[in-house]
Structure formats: structure tokens, C-alpha cells
Amino acid sequence: MKTAIYFLFIGFVGAGIGWVTNVVAIRLLFRPYRPYRLPLFGWSFQGLIPKRQKDIAAALGIVVSSQLITGEDVAQSLGREDIKEKIAWKVRYHVQERVLHRLPFMIPQPIQEALAEYAGKTLYQEVISFLENPQAILRDNELEDIKAEIRKIVEDKILSFDMKRLEEITYTLARTELKHIELLGGILGFLIGIIQALVTLYIII
């Protein structure tokens, strides 16, 4: 009876240690948000993700711009019929509005409208022509510029993340998985405790 109680006691102690260790390890992914210096030792530590935020941003920027959304993907999307028409019509409308506002007021209104219509229609046709096959028009260095811009946007977004908000989102999305990790730490700790009790008992005997 005493042996069983001893085994259970050591097992539950190990489970508690394993569970607490995993809970602390998960929390240390984000906390502390800013570097914290221990007064007596002079050591400083910071959560893994806040500390490596720049590296993470750079890595994600490279992955997104080279594997998820490349310059070629953007060019291909611009060539889609629905996208092409929307862009061309927006350009046409914007040009006509700008021309009407910039023409001298002494020009008669009908002529102003005719000039604006001509400029808008001409540019509309040019945009449609350009977007028929943007991949053939955009040079490699221009596609690389698009890729670099995508990478910069991703990096800037990651760097602008509020760590507290990011932590909340992570825990919301992965709450079940994180709980499983904590539980697994308790289970492994329990098993290690039982093994330790067996070894100790064997040595004593």
C-alpha cells in the first residue's frame, strides 16, 4: 500500500512539474514583450517571438513573396478579364475627372467634356492593351521590384504587430493544441516520475 502511494506521489509530482514546465515554456514564447533585466545577475531575457520579430518578419516576407504571391502571380492576376476591366474603367474615370478640373475655364464646357472623354477613352484602351499580357511587357527586374514590394509589405505588417494582440490571437486560434501540449507535459512528467520511483526503489532494494 505504501509502495503504491509512493509511486502515485512521485508520479503526480512529476506530472505537476511537466505540466508547469510546458505552461511556462508556452508563455515564454511571447513574454516578456520587452527585454527584462534581472537586477542581481545582470542577465536580460525576452519572449522568443518578440526577440526574433525582425527575423520572423524577414523570413515570412521571403516566403510570401517567393512562394505564395510572386511578381508573376500579380502580373497574371492583372491580366484577368474582371480585374483588367475594373482597373481600366477606374483609370478612365479618374483621368476624365482630372482633365475636366485642369482645363482652363475659358474653354467651352462641351469641348472640355469632349477632350476629357477622348483622353479617358484613349487611356482606357492603352490600359486594356497593356493588361492583355502583362507578363510579356513587365521585364524581369520589374517583376523583381514587385516581389520586393510584396516582401516589404509583409515585413512591415509583421513588425507593426502588437505582441499582446498577436498573443491573444494565437491563443484563440490554437487554444486546443496548446492545452494538449500542456496536458502532454503532465502525462510525460507522470511517466518520468513513475520511472524515477522504480529506479529509486530498485537502488534501495
DAWOZI-V606627 format. One record per backbone hydrogen bond with DSSP energy under -0.5 kcal/mol. CO is the residue of the C=O (numbers start at 0). NH is the residue of the N-H. If there is no record, write none. Layout:
CO_NH + CO_NH
This chain:
0_4 + 1_5 + 2_6 + 3_7 + 4_8 + 5_9 + 6_10 + 7_11 + 8_12 + 9_13 + 10_14 + 11_15 + 12_16 + 13_17 + 14_18 + 15_19 + 16_20 + 17_21 + 18_22 + 19_23 + 20_24 + 21_25 + 22_26 + 23_27 + 25_28 + 26_29 + 26_30 + 27_47 + 28_48 + 31_46 + 35_44 + 36_38 + 37_41 + 42_37 + 44_35 + 46_50 + 47_51 + 49_52 + 51_55 + 52_56 + 53_57 + 54_58 + 55_59 + 56_60 + 57_61 + 58_62 + 59_63 + 60_64 + 61_65 + 62_66 + 62_67 + 63_67 + 63_68 + 69_73 + 70_74 + 71_75 + 72_76 + 73_77 + 74_78 + 76_79 + 79_83 + 80_84 + 81_85 + 82_86 + 83_87 + 84_88 + 85_89 + 86_90 + 87_91 + 88_92 + 89_93 + 90_94 + 91_95 + 92_96 + 93_97 + 94_98 + 95_99 + 96_100 + 97_101 + 98_102 + 103_106 + 107_111 + 108_112 + 109_113 + 110_114 + 111_115 + 112_116 + 113_117 + 114_118 + 115_119 + 116_120 + 117_121 + 118_122 + 119_123 + 120_124 + 121_125 + 122_126 + 123_127 + 124_128 + 125_129 + 126_130 + 127_131 + 128_131 + 129_132 + 132_135 + 132_136 + 133_136 + 133_137 + 138_142 + 139_143 + 140_144 + 141_145 + 142_146 + 143_147 + 144_148 + 145_149 + 146_150 + 147_151 + 148_152 + 149_153 + 150_154 + 151_155 + 152_156 + 153_157 + 154_158 + 155_159 + 157_160 + 160_162 + 161_165 + 162_166 + 163_167 + 164_168 + 165_169 + 166_170 + 167_171 + 168_172 + 169_173 + 173_177 + 174_178 + 175_179 + 176_180 + 177_181 + 178_182 + 179_183 + 180_184 + 181_185 + 182_186 + 183_187 + 184_188 + 185_189 + 186_190 + 187_191 + 188_192 + 189_193 + 190_194 + 191_195 + 192_196 + 193_197 + 194_198 + 195_199 + 196_200 + 197_201 + 198_202 + 199_203 + 200_204
